[in-house]
Amino acid sequence: MQRGLPMQPTVVLLREGTDTSQGKPQLLSNISACLAIADTLATTLGPRGMDKLIVNERGEAQITNDGATILKLLEIVHPAAKSLVDIARAQDAEVGDGTTSVVLLATQILKEVRGYIEEGVSPHVIMKGIRKASQLVRTLFDLDEMNVCLISPFYIQAVERIKELQVTVDKSDTVKFRDLLLKCAATSMSSKLIHSQKPFFSKMAVDAVLCLDQDDLDETLIGVKKIPGGGLQDSLLIRGVSFKKTFTYAGAEQQPKSFKDPLILCLNVELELKAEKDNAEVRVEHVSDYQAIVDAEWTIIYNKLELIEKTGAKVVLSKLPIGDLATQWFADRGIFCAGRVQAGDLRRVVQAVGGSIQSTCSDIERKHLGTCGTFDERQLGGERYNVFEDCPVAKTCTLLLRGGAEQFIEEVERSLHDSIMVVKRAVKSNQIVAGGGAIEMELSAYLRTHARTIPGKVQLIISAFAKALEIIPRQICDNAGLDSTDVLNRLRQRHASGQKWTGVDVDSDQGVRDNMEAFVWEPAVVKLNAIASASEAACLILSVDETVRNPQSEQAQAGPKAPPGAAQRALRGRGRAIAASFGHVLEGLEGI
């Protein structure tokens, strides 16, 4: 009689309730989750894109069509789909624009290769094809022939071809270069709420970037202040610094509010009498001893104020409080002061007027002071603002945005941020391409042609990548109410005949035009970064074949459980601390 096989013991690796999904179904599920996100963002693309009204759990509403902002507000919890949120944020931080495009491109790549996954093609073969296609596209944007020559003769031809594609504007010609920046800023605003005010805000964005140090281009030095009320045309660009009036005491109303060519002193010093109860115990036997202590405190602050007056400064700013005594003292001598100035505003003041922030009132020399052409305190909307203009070393500026609703002003701020980032990238790299789907159609046609020279399954993947690039012009057509099939056929025909800058025209019935001549320009780095990020995100999602999800991660306050009795021990310790503190209080009362 044949003996039965020995029973294998059950091995438990994961906690009970842990969800494990693996294999092809899990991969297809991840792709479906990403496509659901794309369906939400697709209608926001292009100059005729729609806006999204998102309400959070507190009932606060935000209206926007910025891809990164929408994904952040949606609070996506799907593990694989979160990678799309990451690439949108990376695109927003790196180049500012193209956040919706990068998500749509990544999801469309996944959609095109989904059929090959279902047919059993290995994900590694698909990832190899995607990376190959992305590499071909990147070399089209690479102008360094020294690096290209090490790869293959094909790349040399690609570089020579992209030299014909990209348009380089000479920075030495300031008029043409400024016109380039204006066109790039206007293109980034075409899909925003402020598209009707493109000329006004394009000029504002370009002037803001040109105010910065052209070697550093730190966009954080561009201050943005939102003032409800008024119209969009009431927005201002201050070539210097402006910040909201800080908290002041009664004596501030007697201070002068306007100066011509004043000396400005920035401090990190507290000009306020210390309270007697600040954790200090002083034992005195005579009233005269107590009076000597009070007189010493007054002498210290008066010495500080006299040292400040000797510097000749007419505007005194401090990050720390300036008390009522100092405020009245400055008012009697015709000096303006402001305390509790935010650190960012004080840093931008120093960048604009010169000088440096002082942490002491002694040994202040003229080189430590800044100056500006005019300083005044003016009423803007329902608030008062301190404005520094005509700053001699201005490496910063301030945008004062006006508008009706608070949500509208916030969207204007986001739109201007995107335009400022685009202009910044255009200043650093003066190479541009035509937008409106023109560069995507040209790259798609190029990849289709090159795919025929590659044997094996990679040819199919590169062709799928080429088809995925067409999602940008297709979605622009759909959002504008055009027949996308008809327009894309015209675009393919024109690009095949050598009209490389033909893109979508949402303003005409024909639907196509030369977008380079129509001044629909974008920095080449925006497209390069979007294609590279989308390719890497698609490969990342395709490389995941198993998801292990702990049920505890689904809870609102996920985290390890506290050991038994921890709460009681914590309460007992807190009770002893409270009792000890009461003991000190009682001892103090008995001493009194």
C-alpha positions as CSV (number, residue, x, y, z in Angstrom):
1,M,0.0,0.0,0.0
2,Q,1.4,3.3,-1.1
3,R,2.1,5.7,1.8
4,G,0.5,9.1,1.6
5,L,2.5,12.3,1.2
6,P,3.4,14.0,4.5
7,M,1.3,17.0,5.3
8,Q,3.1,20.3,4.8
9,P,2.9,22.7,7.7
10,T,1.1,26.0,7.1
11,V,3.5,28.9,7.0
12,V,2.0,32.3,8.0
13,L,4.1,35.2,6.7
14,L,1.7,38.1,6.8
15,R,-0.7,39.4,9.4
16,E,-4.2,38.2,9.2
17,G,-6.3,40.4,6.9
18,T,-3.4,41.6,4.8
19,D,-4.5,42.0,1.1
20,T,-2.1,40.6,-1.5
21,S,-2.7,41.0,-5.2
22,Q,-0.2,39.9,-7.8
23,G,0.4,39.0,-11.4
24,K,-1.2,40.3,-14.6
25,P,-4.6,41.2,-12.9
26,Q,-2.7,43.5,-10.4
27,L,-0.8,45.2,-13.2
28,L,-4.0,45.8,-15.2
29,S,-5.7,47.1,-12.1
30,N,-2.9,49.7,-11.6
31,I,-3.3,50.8,-15.2
32,S,-7.0,51.2,-14.8
33,A,-6.5,53.4,-11.7
34,C,-4.2,55.7,-13.6
35,L,-6.6,56.0,-16.5
36,A,-9.3,57.0,-14.0
37,I,-7.1,60.0,-12.9
38,A,-6.5,60.9,-16.6
39,D,-10.2,61.1,-17.2
40,T,-10.5,63.7,-14.4
41,L,-7.7,65.8,-15.7
42,A,-8.2,65.5,-19.5
43,T,-10.9,68.2,-19.8
44,T,-8.6,70.8,-18.2
45,L,-6.0,70.7,-21.0
46,G,-5.5,73.5,-23.6
47,P,-6.9,77.0,-24.1
48,R,-10.5,75.7,-24.0
49,G,-10.0,73.5,-21.0
50,M,-12.6,73.5,-18.2
51,D,-12.0,74.2,-14.5
52,K,-12.6,72.0,-11.5
53,L,-14.5,73.0,-8.4
54,I,-13.1,71.0,-5.5
55,V,-14.6,71.1,-2.0
56,N,-12.6,69.7,0.9
57,E,-13.9,68.2,4.1
58,R,-14.1,71.6,5.8
59,G,-16.3,73.0,3.1
60,E,-13.6,75.2,1.5
61,A,-13.9,75.4,-2.2
62,Q,-11.1,75.9,-4.8
63,I,-11.5,76.5,-8.5
64,T,-8.5,75.6,-10.6
65,N,-7.4,73.8,-13.8
66,D,-3.8,73.3,-12.7
67,G,-3.0,69.6,-12.9
68,A,-0.7,69.5,-9.8
69,T,-3.1,71.5,-7.7
70,I,-6.1,69.2,-8.7
71,L,-4.1,66.0,-7.8
72,K,-3.0,67.5,-4.5
73,L,-6.6,68.4,-3.6
74,L,-8.1,65.0,-4.6
75,E,-6.0,63.2,-1.9
76,I,-5.5,60.1,-4.0
77,V,-5.0,56.9,-1.9
78,H,-4.3,54.3,-4.6
79,P,-0.7,53.2,-4.1
80,A,0.2,53.0,-7.8
81,A,-1.7,56.1,-8.9
82,K,0.2,58.2,-6.4
83,S,3.2,58.1,-8.7
84,L,1.2,60.3,-11.1
85,V,0.8,62.8,-8.3
86,D,4.6,62.7,-7.8
87,I,5.5,63.4,-11.4
88,A,2.9,66.3,-11.6
89,R,4.5,67.9,-8.5
90,A,8.0,67.3,-9.9
91,Q,7.0,68.9,-13.2
92,D,5.5,71.9,-11.3
93,A,8.6,72.4,-9.2
94,E,11.0,72.0,-12.0
95,V,9.5,73.9,-14.9
96,G,6.2,75.2,-13.6
97,D,4.0,74.3,-16.6
98,G,2.9,71.1,-18.3
99,T,1.6,69.3,-15.2
100,T,-1.6,68.1,-16.9
101,S,0.3,67.1,-20.1
102,V,2.8,64.9,-18.2
103,V,0.0,63.0,-16.5
104,L,-2.0,62.5,-19.7
105,L,1.1,61.4,-21.5
106,A,2.0,58.8,-18.9
107,T,-1.5,57.4,-18.7
108,Q,-1.8,57.3,-22.5
109,I,1.5,55.3,-22.7
110,L,0.0,52.8,-20.3
111,K,-3.2,52.7,-22.3
112,E,-1.5,52.0,-25.5
113,V,0.7,49.1,-24.1
114,R,-2.2,47.6,-22.1
115,G,-3.2,45.4,-25.0
116,Y,0.3,43.9,-25.2
117,I,0.2,43.2,-21.4
118,E,-3.1,41.3,-22.0
119,E,-1.5,39.3,-24.8
120,G,1.3,38.1,-22.6
121,V,4.2,40.4,-23.7
122,S,6.7,40.7,-20.8
123,P,6.6,44.0,-19.0
124,H,10.4,44.1,-19.3
125,V,10.2,44.2,-23.1
126,I,7.6,47.0,-22.9
127,M,9.8,49.0,-20.5
128,K,12.7,48.5,-22.8
129,G,10.7,49.9,-25.7
130,I,9.4,52.9,-23.7
131,R,12.9,53.8,-22.5
132,K,14.2,53.4,-26.1
133,A,11.5,55.8,-27.4
134,S,12.1,58.3,-24.6
135,Q,15.9,58.1,-25.3
136,L,15.3,58.9,-29.0
137,V,13.1,61.9,-28.0
138,R,15.7,63.1,-25.5
139,T,18.5,63.0,-28.1
140,L,16.4,65.1,-30.3
141,F,16.6,67.8,-27.6
142,D,20.3,67.2,-26.9
143,L,22.6,69.6,-28.6
144,D,25.9,68.4,-27.1
145,E,27.6,66.6,-30.0
146,M,30.5,65.5,-27.8
147,N,28.2,63.2,-25.9
148,V,26.2,62.1,-28.9
149,C,29.2,60.9,-30.9
150,L,29.8,58.2,-28.3
151,I,26.5,56.5,-29.0
152,S,25.9,55.9,-32.7
153,P,25.8,57.8,-36.1
154,F,22.0,57.8,-35.9
155,Y,22.2,60.2,-32.9
156,I,24.4,62.6,-34.8
157,Q,21.7,62.8,-37.5
158,A,19.1,63.3,-34.8
159,V,21.1,66.2,-33.4
160,E,21.5,67.8,-36.8
161,R,17.7,67.5,-37.3
162,I,16.8,69.0,-33.9
163,K,19.0,72.0,-34.7
164,E,16.5,72.6,-37.5
165,L,13.6,72.0,-35.2
166,Q,14.5,74.2,-32.2
167,V,14.5,78.0,-32.6
168,T,17.3,79.8,-30.6
169,V,16.9,83.4,-29.9
170,D,20.0,85.5,-29.3
171,K,20.0,86.9,-25.8
172,S,22.2,89.9,-26.9
173,D,19.2,91.2,-28.9
174,T,17.2,92.4,-25.9
175,V,14.1,93.4,-28.0
176,K,13.8,89.9,-29.6
177,F,14.6,88.1,-26.4
178,R,12.0,90.0,-24.4
179,D,9.5,89.2,-27.2
180,L,10.4,85.6,-26.8
181,L,9.7,85.7,-23.1
182,L,6.4,87.5,-23.6
183,K,5.2,84.8,-26.1
184,C,6.2,82.0,-23.8
185,A,4.4,83.6,-20.9
186,A,1.3,84.2,-23.0
187,T,1.3,80.5,-24.2
188,S,1.4,79.2,-20.6
189,M,-1.6,81.4,-19.7
190,S,-3.7,80.3,-22.6
191,S,-5.4,77.6,-20.6
192,K,-5.8,79.6,-17.4
193,L,-8.6,81.7,-15.9
194,I,-6.7,84.9,-16.8
195,H,-6.3,84.1,-20.5
196,S,-8.5,87.1,-21.4
197,Q,-5.8,89.3,-19.7
198,K,-2.8,87.6,-21.3
199,P,-1.0,90.8,-22.5
200,F,-1.3,92.5,-19.1
201,F,-0.1,89.5,-17.0
202,S,2.5,88.3,-19.5
203,K,4.2,91.6,-19.2
204,M,4.0,91.4,-15.4
205,A,5.5,87.9,-15.3
206,V,8.4,88.9,-17.6
207,D,9.1,92.1,-15.7
208,A,9.1,90.1,-12.4
209,V,11.7,87.6,-13.7
210,L,13.9,90.2,-15.2
211,C,13.9,92.0,-11.8
212,L,15.8,89.0,-10.3
213,D,19.5,88.4,-10.3
214,Q,20.0,86.8,-13.7
215,D,22.7,84.5,-12.5
216,D,20.6,83.1,-9.7
217,L,17.0,83.6,-10.7
218,D,15.6,82.7,-7.3
219,E,11.8,82.8,-7.8
220,T,11.2,82.8,-4.1
221,L,12.3,86.5,-4.1
222,I,9.2,87.4,-6.0
223,G,6.7,88.2,-3.3
224,V,3.0,87.8,-4.0
225,K,0.3,89.6,-1.9
226,K,-3.4,89.0,-2.5
227,I,-5.7,91.9,-1.9
228,P,-9.5,91.3,-2.3
229,G,-11.4,93.9,-4.2
230,G,-10.9,95.8,-7.4
231,G,-10.4,94.3,-10.9
232,L,-7.6,92.3,-12.5
233,Q,-6.2,95.4,-14.2
234,D,-5.7,97.0,-10.7
235,S,-2.9,94.5,-10.0
236,L,0.5,96.0,-9.6
237,L,4.2,95.1,-10.0
238,I,6.3,96.8,-7.4
239,R,10.0,96.9,-8.4
240,G,11.0,96.5,-4.9
241,V,9.2,95.3,-1.8
242,S,5.7,95.7,-0.4
243,F,4.2,94.1,2.6
244,K,1.1,94.5,4.7
245,K,1.3,97.0,7.6
246,T,2.3,95.2,10.7
247,F,0.8,95.6,14.2
248,T,1.6,99.0,15.7
249,Y,0.9,101.0,18.8
250,A,-0.8,104.3,19.1
251,G,2.3,106.4,18.5
252,A,2.6,105.0,14.9
253,E,-0.2,107.4,13.7
254,Q,2.1,110.3,14.4
255,Q,5.0,108.9,12.4
256,P,5.6,110.2,8.8
257,K,4.3,107.8,6.1
258,S,6.3,109.0,3.1
259,F,10.1,109.6,2.5
260,K,12.3,110.4,-0.5
261,D,15.7,108.7,-0.6
262,P,15.5,107.5,3.1
263,L,18.1,105.4,4.9
264,I,16.7,102.0,5.9
265,L,17.8,100.0,8.9
266,C,16.8,96.3,9.2
267,L,17.1,94.8,12.6
268,N,16.7,91.5,14.5
269,V,16.4,93.3,17.8
270,E,13.5,93.6,20.3
271,L,12.9,97.3,21.2
272,E,10.5,96.7,24.0
273,L,10.6,97.0,27.8
274,K,10.8,93.6,29.4
275,A,8.0,92.7,31.8
276,E,8.9,92.1,35.4
277,K,7.3,88.7,35.5
278,D,9.5,87.0,33.0
279,N,10.7,84.2,35.1
280,A,12.9,86.4,37.3
281,E,13.0,86.8,41.1
282,V,14.6,89.9,42.5
283,R,14.8,90.5,46.2
284,V,15.2,94.1,47.3
285,E,15.2,95.7,50.8
286,H,14.7,99.3,49.8
287,V,12.4,101.0,47.3
288,S,15.5,102.8,45.8
289,D,17.0,99.4,44.9
290,Y,13.8,98.5,42.9
291,Q,13.9,101.9,41.3
292,A,17.5,101.4,40.2
293,I,16.5,98.2,38.5
294,V,13.6,99.9,36.6
295,D,15.9,102.8,35.6
296,A,18.5,100.4,34.3
297,E,15.9,98.8,32.0
298,W,14.8,102.2,30.7
299,T,18.5,103.2,30.2
300,I,19.2,100.1,28.1
301,I,16.3,100.7,25.7
302,Y,17.0,104.5,25.5
303,N,20.7,103.7,24.6
304,K,19.5,101.4,21.8
305,L,17.1,104.1,20.5
306,E,19.8,106.8,20.6
307,L,22.3,104.5,18.7
308,I,19.6,103.9,16.0
309,E,19.0,107.6,15.7
310,K,22.7,108.4,15.3
311,T,22.8,106.1,12.2
312,G,20.6,108.6,10.3
313,A,18.0,105.9,9.4
314,K,14.5,107.2,8.6
315,V,12.9,103.8,8.2
316,V,13.5,101.1,10.9
317,L,12.3,97.6,10.4
318,S,12.6,94.7,12.9
319,K,11.7,91.1,12.8
320,L,11.0,91.3,16.6
321,P,8.5,93.5,18.4
322,I,8.9,97.3,18.7
323,G,7.0,98.4,21.8
324,D,4.9,101.5,22.5
325,L,7.8,103.4,24.1
326,A,10.0,103.0,21.1
327,T,7.2,103.7,18.7
328,Q,6.4,107.1,20.3
329,W,10.1,107.9,20.6
330,F,10.6,107.4,16.9
331,A,7.5,109.4,16.1
332,D,8.8,112.4,18.1
333,R,11.9,112.3,15.9
334,G,10.3,111.8,12.5
335,I,11.3,108.2,12.1
336,F,9.0,105.4,10.7
337,C,9.3,102.0,12.4
338,A,7.6,98.6,11.9
339,G,8.1,95.6,14.1
340,R,7.1,91.9,13.7
341,V,8.0,92.0,10.0
342,Q,7.9,88.5,8.5
343,A,11.3,87.0,7.8
344,G,10.6,86.5,4.1
345,D,9.6,90.1,3.7
346,L,12.6,91.4,5.6
347,R,14.9,89.3,3.5
348,R,13.4,90.7,0.3
349,V,13.8,94.3,1.7
350,V,17.5,93.7,2.2
351,Q,17.8,92.2,-1.3
352,A,16.1,95.4,-2.8
353,V,17.5,98.3,-0.7
354,G,20.9,96.9,0.2
355,G,22.6,96.8,3.6
356,S,22.2,93.8,6.0
357,I,20.2,92.7,8.9
358,Q,21.7,93.7,12.2
359,S,21.4,91.8,15.5
360,T,22.7,94.6,17.6
361,C,22.3,98.4,17.8
362,S,25.9,99.2,18.4
363,D,28.6,99.7,15.7
364,I,26.1,100.2,12.9
365,E,27.9,101.9,9.9
366,R,26.6,103.4,6.7
367,K,27.4,100.2,4.7
368,H,24.9,98.4,6.9
369,L,22.0,100.6,5.8
370,G,20.0,100.4,2.7
371,T,18.1,103.1,0.7
372,C,15.4,103.4,-1.9
373,G,14.0,106.1,-4.1
374,T,10.6,106.4,-2.4
375,F,9.0,104.8,0.6
376,D,5.3,105.3,1.5
377,E,2.4,103.7,3.2
378,R,-0.6,103.5,0.9
379,Q,-4.2,102.1,1.1
380,L,-4.8,99.1,-1.2
381,G,-8.2,97.6,-0.9
382,G,-9.2,97.3,2.8
383,E,-5.6,97.2,4.1
384,R,-2.6,99.5,4.3
385,Y,0.7,98.4,2.7
386,N,4.3,99.6,3.1
387,V,5.9,100.1,-0.3
388,F,9.6,100.5,-1.2
389,E,10.1,101.6,-4.8
390,D,13.0,102.7,-7.0
391,C,15.4,100.4,-5.1
392,P,19.0,100.8,-6.4
393,V,20.1,97.2,-5.9
394,A,16.6,95.7,-6.5
395,K,17.0,91.9,-7.0
396,T,13.4,91.3,-6.0
397,C,9.9,92.5,-6.7
398,T,6.4,92.1,-5.3
399,L,3.1,91.3,-7.2
400,L,0.0,92.9,-5.7
401,L,-2.9,90.9,-7.1
402,R,-6.4,92.3,-7.0
403,G,-9.7,90.5,-7.8
404,G,-13.2,89.8,-6.6
405,A,-13.5,86.4,-5.0
406,E,-10.7,84.9,-2.9
407,Q,-10.7,81.7,-4.9
408,F,-10.2,83.7,-8.1
409,I,-7.2,85.5,-6.7
410,E,-5.7,82.2,-5.6
411,E,-6.1,80.8,-9.2
412,V,-4.5,84.0,-10.6
413,E,-1.5,83.4,-8.2
414,R,-1.2,79.8,-9.4
415,S,-1.4,80.9,-13.1
416,L,1.3,83.6,-12.6
417,H,3.5,81.1,-10.8
418,D,3.4,78.8,-13.8
419,S,4.2,81.7,-16.2
420,I,7.0,82.9,-14.0
421,M,8.6,79.4,-14.0
422,V,8.2,79.1,-17.8
423,V,9.9,82.5,-18.2
424,K,12.6,81.6,-15.8
425,R,13.4,78.4,-17.8
426,A,13.3,80.4,-21.1
427,V,15.8,82.9,-19.7
428,K,18.2,80.0,-18.7
429,S,17.7,78.2,-22.0
430,N,16.7,80.3,-24.9
431,Q,15.6,77.3,-27.0
432,I,11.9,77.1,-27.9
433,V,9.5,74.9,-29.8
434,A,6.0,75.4,-31.1
435,G,3.2,74.4,-28.7
436,G,-0.4,73.4,-29.5
437,G,0.5,69.8,-30.2
438,A,3.0,70.7,-33.0
439,I,6.1,69.3,-31.3
440,E,4.3,66.1,-30.2
441,M,3.0,65.5,-33.8
442,E,6.5,66.0,-35.2
443,L,8.1,63.6,-32.6
444,S,5.3,61.1,-33.2
445,A,5.9,61.1,-37.0
446,Y,9.7,60.8,-36.4
447,L,9.2,57.8,-34.0
448,R,6.8,56.0,-36.4
449,T,9.4,56.3,-39.2
450,H,12.3,55.1,-37.0
451,A,10.3,52.2,-35.5
452,R,10.2,50.5,-38.9
453,T,14.0,50.2,-38.8
454,I,14.0,48.2,-35.5
455,P,13.4,44.5,-35.5
456,G,11.4,42.6,-32.8
457,K,8.7,43.5,-30.4
458,V,10.4,46.8,-29.5
459,Q,9.2,48.1,-32.8
460,L,5.6,47.7,-31.6
461,I,6.3,49.5,-28.3
462,I,7.9,52.5,-30.0
463,S,5.0,52.8,-32.4
464,A,2.7,52.7,-29.3
465,F,4.7,55.5,-27.8
466,A,4.4,57.5,-31.0
467,K,0.6,57.0,-30.9
468,A,0.5,58.1,-27.2
469,L,2.2,61.4,-28.0
470,E,-0.9,62.3,-30.1
471,I,-3.0,62.5,-26.9
472,I,-2.0,66.1,-26.5
473,P,-3.3,67.5,-29.8
474,R,-6.3,65.1,-29.7
475,Q,-7.4,66.3,-26.2
476,I,-6.9,69.9,-27.2
477,C,-9.3,69.3,-30.1
478,D,-11.8,67.5,-28.0
479,N,-11.9,70.3,-25.3
480,A,-12.3,72.9,-28.0
481,G,-15.2,71.1,-29.7
482,L,-13.3,70.2,-32.8
483,D,-13.4,66.9,-34.7
484,S,-10.2,65.4,-33.4
485,T,-10.1,62.6,-36.0
486,D,-10.3,65.1,-38.9
487,V,-7.7,67.5,-37.3
488,L,-5.2,64.8,-36.5
489,N,-5.4,63.4,-40.1
490,R,-4.6,66.9,-41.4
491,L,-1.7,67.3,-38.9
492,R,-0.3,63.9,-40.0
493,Q,-0.5,64.9,-43.6
494,R,1.2,68.2,-43.1
495,H,4.0,66.8,-40.9
496,A,4.6,64.1,-43.5
497,S,5.1,66.9,-46.1
498,G,7.7,68.7,-43.9
499,Q,5.5,71.3,-42.2
500,K,7.1,70.6,-38.8
501,W,5.5,73.4,-36.8
502,T,1.9,72.7,-37.7
503,G,-0.3,72.4,-34.6
504,V,-3.9,72.7,-33.4
505,D,-5.7,76.0,-34.0
506,V,-8.7,76.3,-31.7
507,D,-9.8,79.6,-33.1
508,S,-10.6,78.5,-36.7
509,D,-12.9,76.0,-38.3
510,Q,-9.9,74.4,-40.2
511,G,-8.3,73.5,-36.9
512,V,-4.6,73.6,-38.0
513,R,-2.0,76.4,-38.4
514,D,1.7,77.1,-38.2
515,N,2.0,77.7,-34.4
516,M,5.5,79.1,-34.7
517,E,4.2,81.9,-36.9
518,A,1.2,82.2,-34.5
519,F,3.6,82.8,-31.6
520,V,2.5,79.7,-29.7
521,W,5.9,79.1,-28.1
522,E,7.1,77.0,-25.3
523,P,10.6,76.4,-23.8
524,A,12.0,73.1,-25.1
525,V,12.9,72.1,-21.5
526,V,9.1,71.9,-20.6
527,K,8.5,69.2,-23.3
528,L,11.7,67.4,-22.6
529,N,11.0,67.2,-18.8
530,A,7.4,66.1,-19.4
531,I,8.3,63.3,-21.8
532,A,11.1,62.0,-19.5
533,S,9.0,62.1,-16.4
534,A,6.0,60.4,-18.1
535,S,8.2,57.6,-19.5
536,E,9.8,56.9,-16.1
537,A,6.4,56.9,-14.4
538,A,5.0,54.5,-16.9
539,C,8.0,52.2,-16.4
540,L,7.6,52.4,-12.7
541,I,3.9,51.3,-12.8
542,L,4.7,48.5,-15.3
543,S,7.4,47.2,-13.0
544,V,5.0,46.5,-10.1
545,D,3.4,43.1,-10.2
546,E,2.4,42.7,-6.6
547,T,0.8,44.9,-4.0
548,V,0.8,44.0,-0.3
549,R,-1.5,46.2,1.7
550,N,-1.8,46.1,5.5
551,P,-5.4,46.7,6.6
552,Q,-4.1,49.0,9.3
553,S,-2.9,51.5,6.6
554,E,-6.5,52.0,5.6
555,Q,-7.4,53.5,8.9
556,A,-7.6,57.2,9.5
557,Q,-4.8,57.2,12.1
558,A,-2.5,54.5,10.9
559,G,0.4,53.5,13.1
560,P,1.6,50.9,15.5
561,K,-0.6,50.2,18.5
562,A,0.4,51.4,21.8
563,P,1.5,48.7,24.3
564,P,-1.0,47.7,27.0
565,G,-1.1,50.1,29.9
566,A,0.7,52.9,28.2
567,A,-2.2,55.3,28.5
568,Q,-2.6,54.7,32.2
569,R,1.2,55.2,32.8
570,A,1.1,58.4,30.8
571,L,-1.8,59.8,32.9
572,R,-0.1,58.8,36.1
573,G,3.0,60.7,35.0
574,R,1.0,63.7,34.0
575,G,-0.8,63.7,37.4
576,R,2.6,63.7,39.2
577,A,3.8,66.6,37.0
578,I,0.7,68.6,37.7
579,A,0.9,68.0,41.4
580,A,4.5,69.0,41.4
581,S,3.7,72.2,39.6
582,F,0.9,73.0,42.1
583,G,3.4,72.4,44.9
584,H,5.8,75.0,43.5
585,V,2.9,77.5,43.2
586,L,1.8,76.9,46.8
587,E,5.4,77.4,48.0
588,G,5.5,80.7,46.2
589,L,2.3,81.9,47.7
590,E,3.5,81.0,51.2
591,G,6.6,83.1,50.5
592,I,4.5,86.0,49.5
